[in-house]
Amino acid sequence: MTENLIAQWQEQRKSFDAKNAKAINAMHKLREQIQKAEPTEVNLRMLVEIFCMLQMYDEAYKIFTSVMDLRNKKDQRKYGSIKYWIDNPQNVKPLLPRVIQEEAEMKIPLPTFKYMPNPIQANIFKTGDLVVCD
């Protein structure tokens, strides 16, 4: 089980993009899976990394203080960086799960825009009910 979680973690860590709602939701699903798994040191350290990527530093701090070894230089640096973000919460906006709006079928096709080839994906227009203007 842990090997499977490690493989998923390695894959999602490489492709994680903080601006991509699907990547954020996938990371939250992985977080839930790891939280349900056995609380080994490896799993707890993966949770710390996931919470840091999702900018949820309070949760990362709680878990990291239970597994850290301050004689280890890497753990010292990690502790310092987590502590910095906890001390400066005004600079942090947690990446919570996002609602992904499915693209609706367009009843009337949009014109082609020279400088914006995909205006729906760029969230310039909202799809939904057809409204007739005056």
Helices and strands as residue ranges (DSSP letters): H 2-15, H 21-36, H 41-53, H 57-67, H 73-87, G 89-91
